[in-house]
Amino acid sequence: MGEVATCLATLAGLLVAARAQPFTGCCSFDEPFSSCGYTQSVDDDLNWNQVHTLVKPSSDPWMPSDNQFYGYLIW
């Protein structure tokens, strides 16, 4: 019976943690990430940028060269 209680407590904890993350809805790569509620944290080691440009970044050969919004990670 103790294993069942542990599983139920774990499931309840996961559900509570999942509810703490807000879902911002219908965001697309055609809009700035900030309009979807995404922000760059200064408290972690993962950095990202979103760019809208006609010229692909010269330092990254994997980026497409057409006119699009791009999101990429820097680590």
Order of alpha helices (4+ residues) and beta strands (2+ residues): alpha-beta-beta
